[in-house]
Amino acid sequence: MNVTGRIDRASPSDVAMLAMGAAGSLSQRAGAVLLLEPGPEFEVTRISALLAEWIRSVPRLRRRLVRVPFGGGRPVWVDDPRFDLRLHVREVKCPAPGDEPALLDVAAAVLTGPLPPSRWTALFVTGLSDGAVALIVVLDHVLADGIGGLALLAALADPAQRPAPTGFPQPPPSLPRLAADAFTERLRSIGRVRTFWRDAKTALAATGGLRPEPIARCSLLRPTGQRRTFAVVRTGLAPLRAVAHRHGCTVNDALLTVITGALSRLLERRGEHVGALSVSVPVSARRSTTSSELGNRFGVLIAALPTTGDPAHRMARITALLAGRKKQAAIASAADLFGPLFRLLAALGLYRRYLRRQRRIHTLVSNVRGPDSIPDLDELIAYLHDELAGIT
């Protein structure tokens, strides 16, 4: 971090998420699996060199989050002088039979495994049955949210979106500078006091208020461990959008209709009948960002969504239920407003206790909304294809 540059400080939502992740069984992470078509041979060292060149222009990827002395404000991201790309980029062979379920098992292990200090990892997976190579990318949520993750991929793929590389490593900001920056931020916070209660009411309304209706007990509320299993269901975006728009709904509304309906059928097979499922949905406060403005900026809505009846009718009801809450969640973030409370509860062990006994939601559904096509991501994959094809 150079002396004249901006301090890369964690946002209130970042710090709250960090505390909540530490209090739970796992930190909150985001991941992606990209399928590549290599040449006859594959050398991770060549691709690592390419990634190293790109990463020079995305400072956050070579930084670690550090706490600051008392009076210095929230934690800051600083250049890690011991950054070693070999800790972040690795290669493994997919276990037999090398099909999609086997690849997803590898992805689940990476997503729940340890992360390097910079809180991200990229794993190349060879040995797939169709000859392809997979690239699994995992980010700790405190590094970037879903929109931020797309910005990182765009910055890696598009030179026009990359800031100019800076000298590395830059010295961390001094304590006097941190204290001055924290003091300025506290002054700004005083100016926001008059809107705090209004924003707090908005954020609470988006999550159903302080005393929501008790949710139905069912097997979805059983405690979970650290093991994760992934599965893929494929459908075309165009027909899904067409159906949603025909009924005056969004793609997200259609996804929620499909997911709650599928969970309802699963519960029925278990002999359980639940007329409504309480679903938590993250709502981004921004449509886009850059690799220089990462972190988390989102609110959360919670709503009891119907599970019975004609799917089109259910989708219309879901749209009506969520219309107001989406706007409320995008306007005010509970993590931003009540971050100190979350951190206190986490430090006392009460947040972990709450997670194990909570009766507020049945499940969480998150969808990272992207454009119809993602040329930057396509270009990134094309670059990797070209590099792989050149390795013979």
Solvent accessible surface area in square Angstrom, and as a share of the most:
residue,aa,sasa,rsa
1,M,7,0.03
2,N,50,0.25
3,V,110,0.63
4,T,130,0.76
5,G,22,0.21
6,R,141,0.52
7,I,14,0.07
8,D,7,0.04
9,R,30,0.11
10,A,0,0.00
11,S,29,0.19
12,P,45,0.28
13,S,1,0.01
14,D,3,0.01
15,V,9,0.05
16,A,0,0.00
17,M,14,0.06
18,L,34,0.17
19,A,19,0.15
20,M,25,0.11
21,G,6,0.06
22,A,81,0.63
23,A,8,0.06
24,G,14,0.13
25,S,60,0.39
26,L,41,0.20
27,S,39,0.25
28,Q,72,0.32
29,R,54,0.20
30,A,34,0.27
31,G,51,0.49
32,A,39,0.30
33,V,55,0.32
34,L,15,0.08
35,L,96,0.48
36,L,0,0.00
37,E,126,0.57
38,P,33,0.20
39,G,20,0.19
40,P,114,0.71
41,E,102,0.46
42,F,33,0.14
43,E,84,0.38
44,V,31,0.18
45,T,100,0.58
46,R,108,0.39
47,I,0,0.00
48,S,20,0.13
49,A,64,0.50
50,L,36,0.18
51,L,12,0.06
52,A,38,0.29
53,E,93,0.42
54,W,13,0.04
55,I,4,0.02
56,R,104,0.38
57,S,8,0.05
58,V,0,0.00
59,P,34,0.22
60,R,16,0.06
61,L,7,0.03
62,R,30,0.11
63,R,31,0.11
64,R,76,0.28
65,L,23,0.12
66,V,35,0.20
67,R,184,0.67
68,V,28,0.16
69,P,79,0.50
70,F,211,0.88
71,G,30,0.29
72,G,0,0.00
73,G,32,0.30
74,R,54,0.20
75,P,10,0.06
76,V,2,0.01
77,W,0,0.00
78,V,9,0.05
79,D,12,0.06
80,D,6,0.03
81,P,85,0.54
82,R,193,0.71
83,F,41,0.17
84,D,39,0.20
85,L,28,0.14
86,R,189,0.69
87,L,100,0.50
88,H,3,0.01
89,V,10,0.06
90,R,106,0.39
91,E,73,0.33
92,V,49,0.28
93,K,156,0.66
94,C,5,0.03
95,P,79,0.50
96,A,98,0.76
97,P,97,0.61
98,G,3,0.03
99,D,55,0.28
100,E,67,0.30
101,P,82,0.51
102,A,12,0.09
103,L,10,0.05
104,L,19,0.10
105,D,81,0.42
106,V,19,0.11
107,A,5,0.04
108,A,7,0.05
109,A,64,0.50
110,V,14,0.08
111,L,40,0.20
112,T,35,0.20
113,G,17,0.17
114,P,132,0.83
115,L,36,0.18
116,P,19,0.12
117,P,75,0.47
118,S,1,0.01
119,R,59,0.22
120,W,10,0.04
121,T,5,0.03
122,A,5,0.04
123,L,2,0.01
124,F,0,0.00
125,V,0,0.00
126,T,24,0.14
127,G,37,0.35
128,L,17,0.09
129,S,82,0.53
130,D,112,0.58
131,G,51,0.49
132,A,13,0.10
133,V,4,0.03
134,A,0,0.00
135,L,6,0.03
136,I,3,0.01
137,V,27,0.16
138,V,1,0.00
139,L,19,0.10
140,D,9,0.05
141,H,36,0.16
142,V,1,0.01
143,L,0,0.00
144,A,0,0.00
145,D,8,0.04
146,G,22,0.21
147,I,23,0.12
148,G,0,0.00
149,G,12,0.12
150,L,50,0.25
151,A,10,0.08
152,L,6,0.03
153,L,27,0.14
154,A,12,0.09
155,A,1,0.01
156,L,20,0.10
157,A,0,0.00
158,D,30,0.16
159,P,80,0.50
160,A,96,0.74
161,Q,85,0.38
162,R,48,0.18
163,P,46,0.29
164,A,84,0.65
165,P,62,0.39
166,T,72,0.42
167,G,47,0.45
168,F,67,0.28
169,P,65,0.41
170,Q,35,0.15
171,P,72,0.45
172,P,90,0.57
173,P,14,0.09
174,S,62,0.40
175,L,84,0.42
176,P,99,0.62
177,R,63,0.23
178,L,9,0.04
179,A,37,0.29
180,A,59,0.45
181,D,50,0.26
182,A,4,0.03
183,F,121,0.50
184,T,58,0.33
185,E,40,0.18
186,R,120,0.44
187,L,94,0.47
188,R,137,0.50
189,S,45,0.29
190,I,116,0.59
191,G,49,0.47
192,R,131,0.48
193,V,94,0.54
194,R,214,0.78
195,T,36,0.21
196,F,59,0.25
197,W,183,0.64
198,R,153,0.56
199,D,31,0.16
200,A,2,0.02
201,K,147,0.62
202,T,28,0.16
203,A,2,0.02
204,L,49,0.24
205,A,41,0.32
206,A,1,0.00
207,T,16,0.09
208,G,25,0.24
209,G,20,0.20
210,L,141,0.70
211,R,231,0.84
212,P,50,0.31
213,E,149,0.67
214,P,121,0.76
215,I,28,0.14
216,A,47,0.36
217,R,179,0.65
218,C,16,0.10
219,S,20,0.13
220,L,44,0.22
221,L,24,0.12
222,R,147,0.53
223,P,120,0.75
224,T,112,0.65
225,G,48,0.46
226,Q,106,0.47
227,R,203,0.74
228,R,83,0.30
229,T,91,0.53
230,F,70,0.29
231,A,93,0.72
232,V,68,0.39
233,V,144,0.83
234,R,171,0.62
235,T,104,0.60
236,G,35,0.34
237,L,78,0.39
238,A,69,0.53
239,P,79,0.50
240,L,31,0.16
241,R,68,0.25
242,A,51,0.40
243,V,59,0.34
244,A,0,0.00
245,H,108,0.48
246,R,167,0.61
247,H,80,0.36
248,G,62,0.59
249,C,7,0.04
250,T,64,0.37
251,V,32,0.18
252,N,52,0.27
253,D,1,0.00
254,A,4,0.03
255,L,50,0.25
256,L,6,0.03
257,T,8,0.05
258,V,89,0.51
259,I,58,0.30
260,T,0,0.00
261,G,4,0.04
262,A,43,0.33
263,L,33,0.16
264,S,8,0.05
265,R,152,0.56
266,L,62,0.31
267,L,0,0.00
268,E,82,0.37
269,R,209,0.76
270,R,106,0.39
271,G,58,0.56
272,E,42,0.19
273,H,152,0.68
274,V,13,0.08
275,G,49,0.47
276,A,41,0.31
277,L,0,0.00
278,S,6,0.04
279,V,0,0.00
280,S,6,0.04
281,V,23,0.13
282,P,43,0.27
283,V,26,0.15
284,S,45,0.29
285,A,41,0.31
286,R,25,0.09
287,R,185,0.67
288,S,84,0.54
289,T,29,0.17
290,T,77,0.45
291,S,6,0.04
292,S,53,0.34
293,E,94,0.42
294,L,16,0.08
295,G,3,0.03
296,N,2,0.01
297,R,128,0.47
298,F,27,0.11
299,G,2,0.02
300,V,45,0.26
301,L,1,0.01
302,I,24,0.12
303,A,6,0.04
304,A,61,0.48
305,L,0,0.00
306,P,6,0.04
307,T,10,0.06
308,T,79,0.46
309,G,56,0.54
310,D,85,0.44
311,P,81,0.51
312,A,32,0.25
313,H,106,0.47
314,R,14,0.05
315,M,8,0.04
316,A,46,0.36
317,R,104,0.38
318,I,0,0.00
319,T,33,0.19
320,A,77,0.60
321,L,84,0.42
322,L,1,0.01
323,A,54,0.42
324,G,41,0.40
325,R,72,0.26
326,K,56,0.24
327,K,143,0.61
328,Q,54,0.24
329,A,1,0.01
330,A,38,0.29
331,I,126,0.64
332,A,7,0.05
333,S,15,0.10
334,A,24,0.18
335,A,15,0.11
336,D,64,0.33
337,L,37,0.18
338,F,42,0.18
339,G,0,0.00
340,P,83,0.52
341,L,90,0.45
342,F,43,0.18
343,R,77,0.28
344,L,98,0.49
345,L,52,0.26
346,A,18,0.14
347,A,87,0.68
348,L,114,0.57
349,G,36,0.34
350,L,82,0.41
351,Y,30,0.11
352,R,91,0.33
353,R,132,0.48
354,Y,103,0.39
355,L,74,0.37
356,R,152,0.56
357,R,129,0.47
358,Q,34,0.15
359,R,95,0.35
360,R,57,0.21
361,I,35,0.18
362,H,12,0.06
363,T,34,0.20
364,L,101,0.50
365,V,19,0.11
366,S,73,0.47
367,N,67,0.34
368,V,77,0.45
369,R,152,0.55
370,G,35,0.34
371,P,84,0.53
372,D,113,0.58
373,S,70,0.45
374,I,50,0.26
375,P,90,0.57
376,D,28,0.14
377,L,29,0.15
378,D,81,0.42
379,E,60,0.27
380,L,4,0.02
381,I,35,0.18
382,A,45,0.35
383,Y,68,0.26
384,L,0,0.00
385,H,49,0.22
386,D,98,0.51
387,E,49,0.22
388,L,0,0.00
389,A,63,0.49
390,G,50,0.48
391,I,6,0.03
392,T,129,0.75
